């Protein structure tokens, strides 16, 4: 693949282009903005993968909000979730009585977001909704409703636009399918 990023050579194909991403982010932001009119939710970015989506989404939201960040680990350097959710960085603010919008890069097994939803409910959040860039329902291991999704994708290992494999490829502006030769040894 010809591109200014040498990491593109590790991709089988580009699944979603940067232009398609930006179009869908704007569409999802319109829906979220309509739903949150008259409210000031806490918008939580799940680190590290959701940072690009979070930043682009925030610029399109048309309501007052506050932001916070949370880091959860369930993958390590693997291509599949371990199923064990580890809280790496907690929120800096109290969410009791607040509407919360969780922004995630990809919903795969659903284990991480299921954990977060239960945790936030226990902390007294008034509501918890999920906005994700990518939804991969074929890999779901728990029942989970995703409120806002930019793309529903097939079961492929994707990187770019914040998504990584072993901390690489986050800076690619498109989302591509990582070639198996990279992660199968």
N, C-alpha and C positions, 0 to 999 in steps of 0.2 A: 504494500500500500504506500502510495506516495503522500507524504505529509511532512511538515516541519518537525514533527515529533518522531524520533527514532523508535519509540515504544510501539508505534503502530505496526511494526513488523511482527510483533508478538500476537497480533489479533488474527482470528480467522476471517472476521468480517466486522464492519460497522453495523450495529443493530439500529441505533438511533442517532441521528445527526444533531449537532449543536443547534441548528435552526429548528428542528422538530422539538427539541427540549424546550427552547425558549417559548415557542408557540403554546405548548401544553402547560408550561408554568404559568403563563398569563391567563389561560383558560381556567385552570384550577384556582388561581388567586381570585378571579372574579366570583367563583362559587363560594369560596371561603369568606371573602369580603361581604357578600350578601348575607351569609349565615351569622356573621359576628357583628353586624351593625348594632350599635347601642351597647356593646360590651367592650371590655378591655382585657382580653385574655393574656395569659402567660404563654408565649410561644417558645417551646423547648426544642432545641437542636440536639439530636443524638450524634455525638462526636464519634469518629472523625468524618465518617463517610457522607453525612448529610450537609456538611458545611457549604458546599457550592449551591446545592438546591435551596438550602435555608436562606442564604444571602440573596439569591435571585428571587425567591418567593417573597421575602420581606419587602423588597423594593416594589413589588406589585400589589401588596395588601393595602386596602384603603379603610383603615380603622385604627384607633389608638391601641397600642399593645406594649407589653414588656417582654424582654427576652431572657432566656436562661439556657444553660447548657448542661448536658448529662453525658457521661461516657459509660458505656456498657460493653462488656466483652463476652462473646459467645463463640467466636471463631478461632482466635489465636492466629496461627499462620496457615490454617487449613482452608479448604474450599467448601467445607460443610460445617454447619453449626454443631458445636459439641453438645448442645442441649443444656449445658450448665451456664446460667447467666450470672455474671460477676459485675457488681457495681464498682466502677473504677473512679468516677467523679460524680458526686451528687449535685443536686440543685443548690443554688446559693440563696434561694428565697423560699418562704413558706407559701404553699399553694392552697392551704385550707380556705374553702369558700370561693376559690377562683376557677374560672373556666380555663382549661389547659388544652393547647393544640400541640401535639407532639409531631415534630417533623423528622422523618426518617428517610434514608436513601433507598432502602429496599426492604420489602416484607417478604421473607422467605419462609422459614419454618413457622414463624409467628411467635416463637417462644419468647424472644426479647420483648416484643411489644405487649404480649399477654402479661408478662411480668411487670412491665412499666404501668400498664393500665390498673392492675391489681394494687400495686404499690401506691399509685396516685390516689386511688379510691380510698385506701386505708389512711392516707394523709388528709382526707377530707376535701378533695377537689370537687367543685360543683359539677363539672363535666370534664370528660377526657375524650378528645377526638384525635384521629390519626390522619396525617397527610404524608403520603409517600411518593417519591419519584417513580419507583418501580414496584409493581406487585407481581409476585411469582406464586400464584395459588397452587400450582402443581406440587410444590414442596411443603405445603402447609401441614404441620403436625398437631396444631391446636386450632380450635375454632376461634376466629378473630375477624371482626368487622373492620374494614378499612374505609374511612369516611371520604377521603379524597385521594385519588390516584392519578398520576399523569399517564402512566403506561402499564398495561398488563402484558407481561412477557412470558415466553415459554421457559422451560427448565434448561437454561444455559448459564455458564459461568461468565458473568459480565464485569467489565472494569471501565473506568473512565468517569469523568464528571464527579469525582469524589470517591467512587467505588474503587477498591484496591484488591490486589493480591499481594500479600506479604509486604504491605506498605508501598507498593509500586503502582503506577498507572493512574493515581488520583488526579493528576494534572492534565490528563487527556480531555479535550473539550467535547468529544463525542463519547458515546457508550458503545463498546464493542465486545464481541465474544472472544474471550481469551483462548488462544490455541492450547489444546490439551498438552502439547509437548512442554509447555511452560510449567505446569503444575503436576504432571504425572512423571515420576522418576522411578 
